[in-house]
């Protein structure tokens, strides 16, 4: 049996709705939780209780932390890579590919598989923007490293990087719909970091320099 894919038309149809939904479901795969289970623990019950790479690294060490980071990054990259290949040269590509990226991040943050309680979306967003604009990611990584190195707070680096990503996308002349997608993702990341923001303001946030 041979399965073939027809090129999408210029008008929206049922299959076009499938890709953003599939992106959400892929983004919702809780790799941090699964990696923790592989190691014999529930990462939600220790550390910050988050399923992201930072908490996995805190509880299980660098090997599992890096594994989670890569997997979370890939689930942001993979859905929009497929969408871009399928919708290449279609007018729908301009908005559908960024939409798939946003939905992948939403899936990580609010995964249906874990009762909509997920991670903070930074690694998945990294995968999204690695595809959309490697140049903007390169600038953002410099900002992230500098911020974490200066302040000692990973959360501060994540927040500043998310906030500035739309500016870098404008600087490298990405389409406005991609910039808007970055704004939506930035707002979501700040929302998911609201507890970190509170601890930063109170001087209670954990610093990697003190570990």
Secondary structure as the mmCIF struct_conf table of DSSP 4:
data_model
#
loop_
_struct_conf.conf_type_id
_struct_conf.id
_struct_conf.beg_label_comp_id
_struct_conf.beg_label_asym_id
_struct_conf.beg_label_seq_id
_struct_conf.end_label_comp_id
_struct_conf.end_label_asym_id
_struct_conf.end_label_seq_id
HELX_LH_PP_P HELX_LH_PP_P1 UNK A 6 UNK A 8
BEND BEND1 UNK A 10 UNK A 11
HELX_RH_AL_P HELX_RH_AL_P1 UNK A 14 UNK A 27
TURN_TY1_P TURN_TY1_P1 UNK A 28 UNK A 28
HELX_RH_AL_P HELX_RH_AL_P2 UNK A 31 UNK A 38
TURN_TY1_P TURN_TY1_P2 UNK A 39 UNK A 40
BEND BEND2 UNK A 41 UNK A 41
HELX_RH_3T_P HELX_RH_3T_P1 UNK A 43 UNK A 45
BEND BEND3 UNK A 46 UNK A 46
TURN_TY1_P TURN_TY1_P3 UNK A 47 UNK A 48
BEND BEND4 UNK A 52 UNK A 52
HELX_RH_AL_P HELX_RH_AL_P3 UNK A 53 UNK A 60
HELX_RH_AL_P HELX_RH_AL_P4 UNK A 62 UNK A 86
TURN_TY1_P TURN_TY1_P4 UNK A 87 UNK A 89
TURN_TY1_P TURN_TY1_P5 UNK A 91 UNK A 92
HELX_RH_AL_P HELX_RH_AL_P5 UNK A 93 UNK A 109
TURN_TY1_P TURN_TY1_P6 UNK A 110 UNK A 110
HELX_RH_3T_P HELX_RH_3T_P2 UNK A 112 UNK A 114
TURN_TY1_P TURN_TY1_P7 UNK A 115 UNK A 116
BEND BEND5 UNK A 121 UNK A 121
HELX_RH_AL_P HELX_RH_AL_P6 UNK A 122 UNK A 132
HELX_RH_AL_P HELX_RH_AL_P7 UNK A 134 UNK A 151
HELX_RH_AL_P HELX_RH_AL_P8 UNK A 154 UNK A 171
TURN_TY1_P TURN_TY1_P8 UNK A 172 UNK A 173
HELX_RH_AL_P HELX_RH_AL_P9 UNK A 176 UNK A 192
TURN_TY1_P TURN_TY1_P9 UNK A 193 UNK A 193
HELX_RH_AL_P HELX_RH_AL_P10 UNK A 194 UNK A 202
TURN_TY1_P TURN_TY1_P10 UNK A 203 UNK A 203
HELX_RH_3T_P HELX_RH_3T_P3 UNK A 208 UNK A 210
#
